[in-house]
Amino acid sequence: MNVIIIEDEKPSARRLQRMLTTLNLEAEVMLHSVEESINWFKTNIHPDLIFLDIQLSDGLSFEIFEAIEVKSAIIFTTAYDEYALKAFKLNSIDYLLKPIDEDELTTAIEKFKERTPQAQGVTLDFEDIKKLLVNPIDRAYKKRFSVKVGQHLKLISIEDIECVYSENKGTYIHTSEGRNYLLDATLDFLENELEPETFFRINRKFYVNINAIKDMVSYTNSRLQIKLNTFNEQDVIVARERVKDFKLWLE
């Protein structure tokens, strides 16, 4: 069986590779980005099975299938919570929630092996999946954060937050009053906590609130610079690979 892993977090990819080895499956190819995957599929025989992370370093992995017709079976490997994922299993073989459980991995592979050869290729409605990623069903999002100020705790409403950013290994919120507060959370953790119609991750270091955007200016290398109402401590730049999605988010 020909198996590949598409995963931008290399430690996670190597861990999955080791787990597959214990199940007598060799995943000799590991791809880490949309661009790398597209180039690989153009010049190689497509595998029987893909272990596919949804969010890669340069975009959503669905962009691969918009560029290349891939008929391989797919098992999702993702950090998105189980509740949302149950809504869009569709014709994929299965999904594995990170960190991947060994028993669940074994079950997913058995599901794949049980499929008939005619049924092993899958056709997924990626547009429907992307919509569910942006608008998960009945999802409850953060309405406020509690932050420590000296010996006190302060509640900050989500409406008062202009942006959330990382700096020097810390995560901060910047409020409409021009204040910065340290959060006890990472940006990756906040991925499923911030309401996606209001907050957008423009790069690896920043989420911005759509209601705090004062201006948008073309920037070098096809990027955009965002001007927020009060935040002026560093440049706020939409990464080139996020510009297209950012413009769609604004509509």
HUWO-V465465 format. One line per field, one symbol per residue. burial: + if it has 24 or more other C-alpha atoms within 12 Angstrom, else -. Layout:
# HUWO-V465465
burial = ???
This chain:
# HUWO-V465465
burial = --+++++++--+++-++-++------+-++++++++++-++----++++++++++++++++++++----++++++++++++--++--++-++++++++-+----++-++--+-------+++-+-+--++-+++-+--------+-+--------+-+++++++++----++++++---++++--++--+++++++++++++++++++++-++---------+++++++++----++++++++--+-----
